[in-house]
């Protein structure tokens, strides 16, 4: 799922597989399309910071997962929350405490770490190297 047609076209070209269904869709509307307890796993990278109702988005992801399902989620982090960040496509960046709090209210957070590219991104002097959380929906 991606909101941009070009991203879906690129994904189809690179990762064509009959087991994958590609959809151009606003991630804030997932519950309009998919039923509760549909997925064993959900991957959401660099999405939540662009969604107006971030709390609803996390609630939707939890509802879409089957019991015991896994969520891999990532977002840029800052030392303090930033509203209206420099990237015009993003609405906010979270502080670490805020981010982990949002996740732990909904999921069991199994692993929390930097992106594999964190050292490279740091060497580029970017302010955030992102974070990845591996979460599980309670059984």
C-alpha positions in Angstrom: 0.0 0.0 0.0 1.3 3.4 -0.9 -0.5 6.7 -1.6 1.7 7.4 -4.7 1.0 5.6 -8.0 4.7 5.9 -8.9 5.8 4.0 -5.8 3.3 1.2 -6.5 4.5 1.0 -10.1 8.1 0.8 -9.0 7.3 -1.9 -6.4 5.4 -4.0 -9.0 8.4 -3.7 -11.4 11.0 -4.6 -8.7 9.1 -7.1 -6.6 6.5 -8.7 -8.9 5.1 -11.8 -7.3 1.6 -13.3 -7.7 1.3 -13.6 -3.9 1.6 -9.8 -3.5 -1.4 -7.5 -3.9 -0.3 -3.9 -4.6 -2.7 -1.0 -3.8 -2.6 2.7 -4.3 -4.3 3.8 -1.1 -3.9 6.3 1.7 -2.7 4.4 4.7 -5.1 6.3 6.9 -7.9 4.4 5.1 -6.7 0.9 5.7 -9.8 0.0 7.8 -12.0 1.1 4.9 -10.5 -1.7 2.8 -9.3 -4.5 5.1 -11.1 -6.4 7.8 -10.1 -6.9 11.4 -7.5 -9.6 12.1 -6.6 -9.8 8.4 -2.8 -9.8 8.6 -0.1 -12.0 10.3 2.4 -9.2 9.8 2.4 -5.5 8.8 5.4 -3.4 7.8 5.0 0.4 8.1 8.2 2.4 7.4 8.3 6.1 7.3 4.5 6.5 7.2 3.0 7.5 10.5 4.7 10.9 10.6 2.7 11.9 7.5 -0.7 10.8 8.8 -3.1 13.3 10.4 -4.5 11.0 13.0 -1.5 9.0 14.1 -3.2 7.5 17.2 -6.1 6.1 15.0 -3.5 4.8 12.5 -1.8 2.7 15.3 -5.2 1.6 16.5 -6.1 0.5 13.0 -2.8 -1.4 12.6 -3.5 -3.2 15.9 -7.0 -4.2 14.7 -5.8 -5.4 11.3 -3.3 -7.8 12.9 -4.3 -11.3 13.9 -3.7 -12.1 17.6 0.1 -12.7 17.9 0.7 -10.8 14.7 3.8 -8.8 14.2 4.2 -5.1 13.3 7.5 -3.7 12.1 7.3 0.1 12.2 9.7 2.9 11.8 9.6 6.7 12.0 12.2 9.5 12.3 12.9 10.4 15.9 14.2 13.6 17.6 15.3 14.4 21.1 12.0 16.3 21.5 8.8 16.2 19.5 8.8 18.4 16.5 5.6 19.6 14.9 5.7 20.8 11.3 9.3 19.5 10.6 11.5 20.5 7.7 10.2 17.8 5.4 7.0 19.2 4.0 5.5 15.7 3.6 5.7 15.1 7.4 3.4 16.4 10.1 5.6 15.6 13.1 8.6 13.8 14.5 8.4 12.0 17.8 10.6 12.0 20.8 11.8 8.5 21.9 9.7 8.4 25.0 6.6 9.6 23.1 7.1 7.0 20.4 7.7 4.1 22.7 4.7 5.1 24.8 2.4 5.2 21.8 3.5 1.7 20.8 3.5 0.1 24.2 -0.1 1.2 24.9 -1.1 -1.0 21.9 1.5 -3.6 21.5 4.2 -5.7 23.2 7.4 -4.0 22.0 9.8 -6.9 21.4 12.8 -5.1 19.8 13.7 -1.5 19.4 16.8 -0.4 17.5 18.2 1.8 14.9 17.8 1.2 11.2 20.5 -0.9 9.6 21.5 2.2 7.7 21.8 4.3 10.9 25.6 4.5 10.8 25.6 5.6 7.2 22.9 8.2 7.8 24.8 9.5 10.8 27.9 9.9 8.7 25.9 12.0 6.3 25.2 14.2 9.3 21.4 13.7 9.1 19.6 14.7 12.3 17.7 11.4 12.6 18.8 7.9 11.8 15.3 6.6 12.3 14.2 3.7 14.5 12.6 0.4 14.0 10.3 -1.3 16.5 9.2 -4.9 16.3 5.9 -5.1 18.0 3.4 -8.0 18.7 -0.3 -7.9 19.1 -1.3 -9.7 22.3 -2.8 -13.1 21.9 
